[in-house]
């Protein structure tokens, strides 16, 4: 399977020239600061592998396709749960409500999550579905791509759970926000 990062860089180099690509580099901190200006929703992605539940906070989540129904998220390859999510046949994405900032913060350290304290239901596919979010999308793993220091994980949506009428949790300028802030 071709490396998508190499493909994207080669397209960029063709469009703008390889010298421009070299000159366009910036520091990681400047890059993070620039992207902190982009408000995103916050999700927790969960799975069950070999009888154990796993989850991680993700804000690099988006829809990808309507035919078939696909979503994707980015996961750092150095994450303690990277290999689990690359192997798991199913995962669920819960879009968090404005009241779930503390839960989001907890799942930024996946190895420290005490699942006995987390409200969730187990789906028919044996995937933990978190309670209290706006919605949870249950997905069959579709395809993964290594891109830079991340893995893009694509899922085919097979079910929708917990549709709630509440406001979303947002992340903007490296802080949790609510609509109207």
N, C-alpha and C positions, 0 to 999 in steps of 0.2 A: 504494500500500500504506500503511495507517495506521501512524503512528509509535507503537510499542508503549510507549515511555516516557510519551508524552502520555496514552495510554489508561490505563496503570497509575496515573498521577498523578490523572487525573480520577476513577477509581474510588475512590482513597484519599480524595480531597477530598469525594466524595459520602458516603462512610462516616463520615468524621471531621470534616468541615467544612474549608473552605479556610483559616480562621484557624489551625487546628491544624497544617496542613501547613506554614505559614509559621513557626510557633513551634518546630516539631520539628527545625529545621536545627541541625547541629553542625559542628564543624570537621572537615576531612578527616583530620587526624592522630588526632582522637578516634575517628572512624569506623574508621580503619585499626586502631587499637589494640583497639577492641571486636571487630572481625572476626578479629584475630589469635588470639583465644580459640577459634576454630573450627578444629579439626584437619581437614586435607584430604589427599587423595592428591595426587601430583604427576604430571603428564603432559608429554610433548613432542608437539606436533602438527607434522606434517611434510607437505610437498607438493612437487610438481615443477611448475614453470611455465616454459614456453619453454625446456626443456632444462636448467634449473638447479634444484637442490634448495634448499629453505627449511625452517626449523623454528623453533619458539619454545616456551619453557617456559610451561605453563598449569596453574593449579590451580583455575580456575573452569570445571570440567568436570563434566557429569552426564548420566545417562540421561534421556530425555524420554518415550519411548513404546515400547511393545511391538508395536503394530499401527499403523503400520509401525515397524520397528526404528529409532529415532531417538536421537541423542545431541546434545549442544550444548556449546559452549565460548564463553567471552567473551574478546574480544581488544581491547585498547586501540586506538582509532582512530588514535592518534599513533604506533603501533608501525611500525617500518620495513617490516614484512611484512604490514601490514593490507590493502593493495590486492591483494597476491598472493593471500592466502587468500580474499578476497572474489571473485576471478575464477576461481580454480582449480576444475576440475570434480571433483577428488577430493582427499581428505586422509586421513592416518592419525593416530590417537591412540594413543600408546604409554603405558601405565600403568607408571611406573618402579618398579624394584625398589630395595630398601634400599641396594644397592651402586652406585646411579647418581646420587648427589648431585652429584658433580663434573660429570657430563654435564648434569644439570639446570641447574647454575650456568652452564655454557658456553652453553646455549641461551637464557639470559636476555638475551644480547647477540647476537641473530640475525645481525647483519651481520659478526660476527667469527668465526663458525663456519667451520672448515676441514673441509669434508666428506671430504677425502681421509684424514682421521684418525678418522672416525666409522665404527663397524661397522654396516652396514645392508645390506639386500637390497632390490632393486627389485621391486615387485609387478607383476602382469599389467596393472594400470591405470597403470603408470609412477609409482607412489607410493613414496617411500623408507620402508621399514619398519625401524625401529631394532631391533638385536639386544639381548638381555639383559633386556628389560622383562618384566613379569608377563604382559602380553598387548598385542597391537596390534589396533585396530579400524580397518579400512579403510572409508572412507565416501565416498559420492557427495554432493556438495554439494546441499542440499535447499532451504534458505531462509536469508536473513540479515535481521537487524533492527538498525537503529541505535538504541541505547538509551543516553542520556547520553553519556559519553565512550567508550563501548565499542560493539563490534559483537557481537551474538549470532549465532553461526554454527551452523546446524543441519545435521547430516549424517545421511544414510540409511546404516546399516551394511550393507555388501555382503560383507564377509569378515572372518574372525578369523585372526590369525597369532600365532605364538610363545607359546603357552600354557605358562608355566613355573610350577613349584611353588616359589615363594620368597616372601619377605616384601616388603610394599610400602614405598616411600619415603613418608614423611609430612612435612607442613609444619605447624608449630604454634608460635605466639608468635614468628613471623618467623625460625624456625630449622628446619633439616631434623631429623627425628626418625625413630626406628625403633620398631616395635611393642615394647613392654616398657620403653621409656625412661621 
